Amino acid sequence: MLSYIKYIYKTKYILYFHKINVHLQAQRQRKKEEKMNRFDFIVVGGGLAGLYAAHELSKKGRVALIAEMSLEDSNSYHAQGGMAAVTDPADSITDHFEDTMEAGRGLCDPEAVRTLTREAPRRIDNLIEEGMMFDTDPGGKPSLGLEGGHHHHRILHAGGDATGRLVTTFMIGRVRKSERITILSNHHLASMVIHDGRCHGVWCYHKTTGMMELFLASSTILATGGAAALYSPTTNPPTALGDGIALALEAGATVRDMEFVQFHPTALCLPSRPAFLISEAVRGEGAHLLDKEGRRFMDGKHPLAELAPRDVVARMIYHTMQQESQDHVMLSLAHLDKEHIRHRFPTISDYCRSEGVDFTESIPVSPAAHYTVGGIRTDLNGQTDIDGLYAVGETASTGVMGANRLASNSLVECLVFGKRIADHVECNLRQPSVEESLRLSLTHDAPPVADAASEARWMADKGSLFMAQLGKTMTHNVGIVRTEESLDRALDDIGKALQVLEADSKTFFTAREVYRRHRVGWLTARSARMREESRGGHWRDDHRQTLPAEEAFHTLIKHNDISHEKAVSPAQ
């Protein structure tokens, strides 16, 4: 009996140390792989789309989360609106579907919209289960807002007008706690590693060291945001310049519908100050848009008046400004309860106060470039037409947005398709072997880069001037209202800049960045030039009609070719 007990303890002892040994070996292997920058997944982008995708992917394997700046520098972080999802029994998924389809002006993919509207409530529930707190009414039910294009109160918000900051901060906390996620800030996407038709990872420029670094993985997810910061004014941070879209296009992915750029109707307009977003929800609370005579000019222009879809409101503000030779209109809240407004919109109220403006009275507003409706074409699992390469968030064209994004669908789209990507890549997990990683690192040279001082000097001396001129060109010629003449002027101006930049791009990485950004601007103008109709966020003053539903088409860009693809009918 004693010998049997000794045998049992000896066996347990052996198994215990075997378990420790296996764990130590796994740790050593992980450190070895991390030293080689090998991961299961790479996520490029630190906004909500990237954070949520990284969080979900970390349940399947090790993730490198690559951000150009800090995780707090993203469109998502500054989003004021909220998340559209059906949580009220009086609302329905069918109604959310129909509102989204209507806003998309005939270019939404019905199955993509069904996916979003059906899965959005589940993703919201998941967030709440993990600890995210949304605003509630006195009875403890979600406090639901109303925004442009919606026929029901269905917008969940947090901190009044701080939804983006609070939900992004919540996800940043989750990501930073994960041992499976390696956060790599100040890394700028430089090129994709494509071999045998598959994406194996990325080269990144480390802004601190001035060196190129190679990262390899089974799957790469682009969550790099849109390109609205190519315009001036814009509500976007300076990182939203289309870099991910440009590099995906270079790698061979298809880009779709770049002509559809959403201009937010109401950005605070003050002399010599950057545009500051005034949330759609402000009009949802009852604010009025007034011309210089104090008249509501949206009355009679649309059944929803100030809550019409964004393209309609932005265009009416633009025309009013043109007719009155003004650089703004007025957004009036004077008829609303002041204490309620300050409580509901603390961020906006505080910012206006800091600028000497009383938000509870009337404030000057004008449209500003806000959202890239088009992007990298994906399927319903976020996969591009390059194996191993996915896209999510504003950088993707999933089919949800159509020709004009419905307010507050963007943040929830990040959740829905981030989760779908995580579920899909698990079925296709194929991490490169050590030998394959070595071969890839030897056969795929790093993009050329000058020393850090020279790169900074080129950007200060030349790059910033090119980008400032591009902002003016895009706003004046590829803006809210377009014509054949204005688009030809944009193509000519940007084309000349591309010729000059091409030579410098062979030496300087920063010049290559600026070249690609001009390329995105040129393709946006080229797509707009080809679309001889007005639809959603694309208005041609010389082609004001909208083509019949059976003739609706998408604009596709692959390599240097631009073509048309028939849109999916809602009945299909």
C-alpha positions in Angstrom: 0.0 0.0 0.0 2.8 2.4 0.9 4.6 1.7 -2.4 1.4 2.4 -4.3 1.0 5.8 -2.5 4.7 6.6 -3.4 4.0 5.6 -7.0 0.9 7.9 -7.1 2.9 10.9 -5.7 5.8 10.2 -8.0 3.5 10.1 -11.0 1.9 13.4 -10.0 5.3 14.9 -9.4 6.4 13.8 -12.9 3.2 15.1 -14.5 3.5 18.4 -12.7 7.0 19.1 -13.8 6.2 17.9 -17.3 3.4 20.5 -17.4 5.8 23.2 -16.2 8.3 22.1 -18.8 5.7 22.2 -21.6 4.7 25.7 -20.4 8.3 26.9 -20.4 8.9 25.5 -23.8 5.8 27.3 -25.1 7.0 30.5 -23.6 10.5 30.1 -25.2 8.9 29.4 -28.5 6.6 32.4 -28.2 9.5 34.7 -27.4 11.4 33.2 -30.3 8.5 33.9 -32.6 8.0 37.4 -31.3 11.7 38.2 -31.8 11.1 37.2 -35.4 7.9 39.3 -35.4 5.8 36.2 -36.2 2.2 36.3 -35.0 -1.0 34.4 -35.8 -2.7 37.6 -36.8 -1.7 41.2 -37.7 -4.3 44.0 -37.2 -3.2 47.4 -38.6 -5.2 50.3 -37.1 -6.0 51.4 -33.6 -9.6 52.6 -34.0 -12.6 50.7 -32.8 -12.5 48.3 -35.8 -8.9 47.4 -35.1 -9.4 47.2 -31.4 -12.5 45.0 -31.6 -11.0 42.7 -34.2 -7.8 42.3 -32.2 -9.8 41.6 -29.1 -11.8 38.9 -30.8 -8.8 37.4 -32.6 -6.9 37.1 -29.4 -9.3 34.4 -28.4 -7.9 32.4 -31.3 -4.2 33.2 -31.2 -1.4 35.8 -30.8 -2.1 39.3 -32.3 0.1 42.2 -33.3 -1.9 45.4 -33.1 -0.1 48.0 -35.2 -1.1 51.7 -34.7 0.4 54.7 -36.6 0.2 56.8 -33.4 -1.3 56.1 -30.0 -4.5 54.1 -29.6 -6.3 57.3 -28.7 -5.6 58.9 -32.1 -8.5 57.6 -34.3 -11.8 58.7 -35.8 -13.6 56.2 -33.5 -12.1 57.9 -30.4 -13.5 61.3 -31.5 -16.9 60.0 -32.7 -19.7 61.8 -30.9 -22.8 60.1 -32.2 -23.5 56.5 -31.1 -24.3 53.0 -32.3 -27.4 52.1 -34.2 -29.0 48.9 -33.1 -32.5 47.6 -32.5 -33.0 47.3 -28.7 -36.5 48.8 -28.3 -39.4 46.4 -28.7 -41.3 49.2 -30.6 -38.5 49.2 -33.2 -37.6 46.4 -35.7 -34.7 45.0 -37.6 -36.8 45.4 -40.7 -37.1 49.1 -40.1 -33.4 49.5 -39.5 -32.8 47.6 -42.7 -35.1 49.8 -44.7 -33.6 53.0 -43.2 -30.1 51.8 -44.2 -31.2 50.8 -47.7 -32.9 54.2 -48.2 -29.9 56.1 -47.1 -27.6 54.0 -49.4 -29.5 55.3 -52.5 -29.7 51.9 -54.4 -26.1 50.8 -53.9 -26.3 48.9 -50.6 -25.8 45.1 -50.8 -29.1 43.8 -49.2 -27.4 40.8 -47.6 -24.7 43.0 -46.0 -27.3 45.3 -44.6 -29.3 42.3 -43.3 -26.1 41.0 -41.7 -25.5 44.3 -40.0 -29.0 44.9 -38.7 -29.5 41.3 -37.6 -26.2 41.0 -35.7 -25.9 44.5 -34.3 -28.1 43.9 -31.2 -26.0 40.8 -30.3 -22.7 42.7 -30.5 -24.2 45.4 -28.3 -25.2 42.8 -25.8 -21.7 41.3 -25.9 -20.2 44.7 -25.1 -22.6 45.3 -22.2 -21.8 41.8 -20.9 -18.1 42.6 -20.9 -18.8 45.8 -18.9 -19.4 48.6 -21.3 -21.9 51.1 -19.9 -24.3 52.9 -22.2 -26.5 55.8 -21.1 -29.9 54.8 -19.6 -33.1 56.6 -18.8 -34.4 57.0 -15.3 -36.1 53.5 -15.6 -32.7 51.9 -16.4 -33.5 51.2 -20.0 -31.1 52.3 -22.8 -31.5 56.0 -23.5 -32.0 56.0 -27.3 -31.3 58.9 -29.6 -32.6 59.9 -33.0 -30.4 60.8 -35.9 -30.7 61.7 -39.6 -32.2 59.1 -41.8 -33.6 57.0 -38.9 -37.4 56.7 -38.4 -37.0 55.4 -34.8 -35.0 56.3 -31.7 -32.4 53.5 -31.9 -29.0 55.2 -31.3 -27.3 54.0 -28.1 -24.8 56.5 -26.7 -22.4 56.9 -23.8 -21.4 60.0 -21.9 -23.9 62.0 -23.9 -21.8 62.9 -26.9 -18.7 60.9 -26.0 -19.7 57.5 -27.3 -16.7 57.0 -29.5 -14.3 58.0 -26.7 -15.9 55.8 -24.1 -16.4 52.7 -26.2 -12.9 53.0 -27.7 -11.4 53.6 -24.2 -13.2 50.6 -23.0 -11.8 48.4 -25.8 -8.3 49.9 -25.3 -8.5 48.7 -21.7 -9.5 45.2 -22.8 -6.8 45.0 -25.4 -4.0 46.3 -23.0 -5.0 43.6 -20.5 -4.6 40.8 -23.0 -1.3 38.8 -22.9 -2.0 37.6 -26.4 -2.0 41.1 -27.9 1.3 43.0 -28.6 0.6 46.7 -29.2 3.0 48.4 -31.6 2.4 52.1 -31.6 4.2 54.7 -33.9 4.4 52.1 -36.6 3.3 53.2 -40.1 2.2 50.7 -42.7 4.7 50.7 -45.5 3.9 47.8 -47.8 2.1 44.4 -47.9 4.1 41.1 -48.1 2.4 39.2 -51.0 3.7 35.8 -52.1 2.0 33.3 -54.3 -1.2 35.3 -54.3 -1.4 35.4 -50.5 -0.7 38.1 -47.9 1.8 36.9 -45.4 2.2 40.2 -43.4 3.4 43.8 -43.7 6.4 46.0 -43.6 6.1 48.9 -41.2 8.1 52.1 -40.7 9.0 52.6 -37.0 8.7 56.3 -36.5 10.9 56.3 -33.4 13.9 54.4 -34.8 13.5 55.3 -38.4 13.8 51.7 -39.4 11.7 49.3 -41.5 10.3 46.2 -39.6 8.8 43.1 -41.0 5.8 41.4 -39.4 4.5 38.0 -40.6 1.2 36.3 -39.8 -1.4 33.8 -41.0 -3.9 36.7 -41.7 -3.6 40.5 -41.9 -6.5 42.7 -41.1 -6.5 46.3 -42.4 -8.5 48.7 -40.1 -6.6 51.8 -41.2 -9.7 54.1 -41.6 -10.7 56.2 -44.5 -9.4 59.1 -46.6 -11.5 62.1 -45.6 -8.4 64.0 -44.1 -7.3 64.4 -47.8 -9.9 67.3 -47.7 -9.7 70.6 -45.9 -11.8 71.2 -43.8 -12.3 67.8 -42.3 -13.6 66.4 -39.1 -11.0 63.6 -39.3 -7.7 63.3 -37.4 -4.6 63.7 -39.7 -4.0 60.0 -40.0 -7.1 59.3 -42.1 -5.4 59.7 -45.4 -6.2 56.5 -47.3 -2.9 54.8 -46.7 -4.4 51.3 -46.2 -6.6 51.7 -49.2 -3.6 52.7 -51.4 -1.5 49.8 -50.2 -4.2 47.2 -50.7 -4.8 48.5 -54.2 -1.0 48.2 -54.9 -1.1 44.7 -53.6 -3.9 43.7 -56.1 -7.1 44.1 -54.0 -10.2 45.7 -55.5 -11.3 49.2 -54.3 -14.9 50.2 -54.7 -17.0 53.4 -54.9 -14.3 55.9 -53.9 -16.4 58.8 -55.4 -18.8 58.6 -52.5 -17.4 60.9 -49.8 -19.7 61.8 -46.9 -19.6 65.5 -45.8 -20.9 65.9 -42.3 -23.5 68.8 -42.5 -22.5 70.5 -39.3 -19.0 71.2 -38.2 -18.3 74.3 -36.1 -17.1 77.0 -38.3 -14.8 79.5 -36.6 -12.1 81.7 -38.3 -8.6 80.1 -38.3 -9.8 77.1 -36.3 -10.0 73.4 -37.4 -13.4 72.0 -38.1 -15.0 70.6 -34.9 -17.8 68.0 -35.3 -21.3 69.0 -34.1 -23.0 65.6 -33.7 -26.1 64.6 -35.8 -27.7 63.9 -32.5 -27.9 67.7 -31.8 -30.4 67.9 -34.6 -32.0 64.7 -33.3 -32.7 66.7 -30.1 -34.6 69.3 -32.1 -31.9 71.9 -33.3 -32.9 74.0 -36.3 -30.8 75.1 -39.3 -31.2 78.8 -40.1 -30.2 81.0 -43.0 -28.8 84.5 -42.4 -32.4 85.8 -42.1 -33.2 83.3 -39.3 -35.4 81.1 -41.5 -35.5 77.3 -41.3 -34.4 76.4 -44.9 -34.8 72.6 -44.5 -38.6 73.0 -44.1 -40.3 71.7 -47.2 -37.0 70.3 -48.7 -37.4 66.9 -47.2 -40.0 65.1 -45.0 -37.5 64.7 -42.2 -36.3 68.4 -42.5 -33.1 68.8 -40.5 -33.0 65.0 -39.9 -32.9 64.2 -43.6 -29.9 61.9 -44.7 -26.6 63.7 -44.5 -26.0 64.1 -48.2 -29.3 66.1 -48.5 -28.6 68.3 -45.5 -25.0 69.0 -46.5 -26.0 69.9 -50.0 -28.8 72.2 -48.8 -26.4 74.0 -46.4 -23.8 74.3 -49.3 -26.4 75.9 -51.6 -27.7 78.2 -48.9 -24.1 79.4 -48.2 -23.5 79.9 -52.0 -26.8 81.9 -52.4 -26.0 84.1 -49.4 -22.2 84.4 -50.0 -21.6 83.1 -46.5 -19.1 80.6 -45.2 -21.6 79.2 -42.7 -25.2 78.8 -41.7 -26.5 78.9 -38.1 -27.5 75.9 -36.0 -30.0 77.1 -33.4 -30.7 75.5 -30.0 -32.2 78.6 -28.4 -35.7 77.1 -28.3 -34.5 74.0 -26.4 -34.0 73.4 -22.7 -30.5 74.7 -21.9 -29.7 72.4 -18.9 -30.8 69.3 -20.9 -28.6 70.3 -23.8 -25.5 70.9 -21.6 -26.1 67.5 -19.9 -26.8 65.7 -23.2 -23.8 67.1 -25.1 -21.1 67.9 -22.5 -18.1 67.5 -24.9 -19.6 69.8 -27.5 -20.8 72.3 -24.9 -17.3 72.5 -23.2 -15.5 72.9 -26.5 -17.8 75.7 -27.6 -17.4 77.4 -24.3 -13.6 77.2 -24.7 -14.0 79.0 -28.1 -16.2 81.7 -26.6 -19.4 80.3 -28.2 -22.6 79.6 -26.3 -23.7 76.2 -27.6 -27.2 76.6 -26.1 -28.0 79.6 -28.4 -26.9 79.6 -32.0 -23.6 78.5 -33.5 -22.0 78.9 -37.0 -21.7 75.6 -38.8 -20.7 74.4 -42.3 -20.1 71.0 -43.9 -16.8 69.2 -43.6 -15.4 66.0 -45.1 -16.3 63.3 -42.7 -16.4 59.7 -44.0 -15.1 57.6 -46.9 -18.1 55.6 -47.9 -16.2 53.5 -50.5 -13.0 51.5 -49.7 -11.5 48.0 -50.1 -14.1 45.6 -51.4 -14.8 42.7 -49.0 -17.2 39.8 -48.7 -19.5 39.3 -45.7 -16.5 37.9 -43.7 -14.3 40.9 -44.3 -12.1 39.1 -46.8 -10.6 40.9 -49.7 -9.8 39.3 -53.1 -6.3 38.6 -51.8 -6.0 35.4 -49.7 -5.1 36.1 -46.1 -6.0 39.9 -46.3 -9.0 41.3 -44.6 -10.4 44.8 -44.2 -12.8 46.2 -41.6 -14.3 49.5 -40.6 -14.1 52.7 -42.7 -11.3 51.3 -44.8 -13.6 48.5 -46.1 -16.5 48.5 -48.5 -18.7 45.7 -47.1 -21.8 46.7 -49.0 -23.5 48.2 -45.9 -23.1 51.9 -46.7 -24.0 52.0 -50.4 -23.8 55.6 -51.7 -24.3 57.3 -48.4 -23.7 56.1 -44.9 -26.7 56.1 -42.5 -25.7 57.9 -39.3 -24.3 55.8 -36.4 -24.0 52.6 -38.5 -20.2 52.9 -38.7 -19.3 52.1 -35.1 -21.6 49.1 -34.9 -20.3 47.9 -38.4 -16.8 47.7 -36.7 -18.2 45.3 -34.2 -20.3 43.2 -36.5 -17.6 42.6 -39.2 -14.7 42.5 -36.7 -16.5 39.5 -35.1 -17.2 37.9 -38.5 -13.5 38.2 -39.4 -12.4 36.6 -36.2 -14.8 33.7 -36.8 -13.7 33.3 -40.4 -9.9 33.4 -40.0 -10.1 30.6 -37.4 -11.1 28.3 -40.2 -8.1 29.4 -42.3 -5.4 29.7 -39.6 -2.1 29.0 -41.4 0.8 30.6 -39.6 4.0 30.5 -41.7 6.7 28.1 -40.5 10.0 29.4 -39.2 11.7 28.3 -42.4 9.0 30.0 -44.5 9.3 33.2 -42.4 13.1 33.3 -43.0 12.6 32.8 -46.7 9.9 35.6 -46.9 12.2 38.0 -44.9 15.0 37.3 -47.3 13.0 37.5 -50.6 10.8 40.5 -49.8 13.1 43.5 -49.4 12.2 46.3 -47.0 10.9 49.5 -48.8 13.7 52.0 -49.2 14.0 54.7 -46.6 16.4 57.5 -46.0 17.7 58.5 -42.6 15.2 59.9 -40.1 16.5 63.4 -40.4 16.3 63.5 -44.2 12.8 62.0 -44.1 11.6 64.7 -41.7 13.3 67.4 -43.7 11.7 66.3 -47.0 8.3 66.2 -45.3 8.8 69.7 -43.8 10.2 71.3 -47.0 8.0 69.6 -49.6 5.5 67.1 -48.3 3.5 69.4 -46.2 3.1 71.9 -49.1 1.9 69.1 -51.4 -0.6 67.9 -48.9 -2.0 71.4 -48.2 -2.5 71.9 -51.9 -4.2 68.5 -52.2 -6.6 69.5 -49.5 -7.6 72.6 -51.3 -7.9 70.8 -54.7 -10.1 68.0 -53.2 -12.4 70.4 -51.4 -12.9 72.9 -54.2 -13.1 70.4 -57.1 -14.2 67.0 -55.7 -16.4 68.3 -52.9 -20.1 68.4 -52.1 -21.0 69.7 -55.6 -19.0 68.5 -58.6 -19.0 69.2 -62.4 -17.1 67.8 -65.3 -15.0 71.0 -65.4 -14.1 70.8 -61.7 -13.2 67.1 -61.8 -11.0 67.6 -64.9 -9.3 70.4 -63.1 -8.7 68.2 -60.1 -7.3 65.3 -62.3 -5.0 67.7 -64.0 -3.6 69.3 -60.8 -3.2 66.1 -58.9 -1.7 64.4 -62.0 1.0 67.1 -62.2 1.8 66.6 -58.5 2.1 62.9 -59.0 4.7 63.4 -61.7 6.8 65.5 -59.4 6.4 63.2 -56.4 7.3 60.0 -58.4 11.0 60.9 -58.6 11.3 61.7 -54.8 9.4 58.6 -53.9 12.3 56.4 -55.0 14.4 57.8 -52.3 12.2 59.0 -49.5 9.6 56.9 -47.7 7.7 60.0 -46.7 7.5 61.0 -50.4 6.1 57.6 -51.2 3.4 58.2 -48.6 2.5 61.5 -50.1 2.5 60.0 -53.6 0.1 57.3 -52.5 -2.2 59.9 -50.9 -2.3 61.9 -54.1 -3.0 58.6 -55.9 -6.1 58.0 -53.7 -7.2 61.6 -54.4 -6.7 61.1 -58.1 -8.7 57.9 -58.1 -11.5 59.5 -56.1 -11.7 62.3 -58.7 -11.5 59.8 -61.6 -14.3 57.7 -60.2 -16.4 60.8 -59.7 -15.6 61.9 -63.3 -16.9 58.5 -64.6 -20.2 58.6 -62.7 -22.4 60.9 -64.8 -25.3 60.9 -62.4 -26.1 62.2 -58.9 -26.4 59.6 -56.2 -25.9 59.8 -52.4 -22.7 61.5 -51.4 -21.8 62.1 -55.1 -23.6 65.2 -56.6 -22.9 66.2 -60.2 -24.4 69.6 -60.9 -24.1 68.8 -64.6 -25.8 65.4 -64.2 -28.5 65.9 -61.5 -30.6 62.9 -62.4 -30.2 59.5 -60.7 -30.1 56.5 -62.9 -33.0 54.0 -62.7 -32.6 51.2 -60.1 -31.9 48.6 -62.9 -29.0 50.7 -64.1 -27.4 51.4 -60.7 -23.7 50.4 -60.7 -20.6 50.3 -58.5 -17.2 51.8 -59.6 -14.4 49.2 -59.3 -10.7 50.0 -59.3 -8.2 47.2 -59.6 -4.5 48.0 -60.3 -4.8 50.9 -62.8 -8.2 49.9 -64.3 -11.5 51.4 -63.5 -14.7 49.6 -64.4 -18.4 49.4 -63.5 -20.3 46.5 -61.8 -24.1 46.2 -61.7 -25.5 46.8 -58.2 -27.4 44.0 -56.5 -31.1 44.6 -56.5 -32.9 44.6 -53.1 -35.1 41.8 -54.5 -32.1 39.6 -55.2 
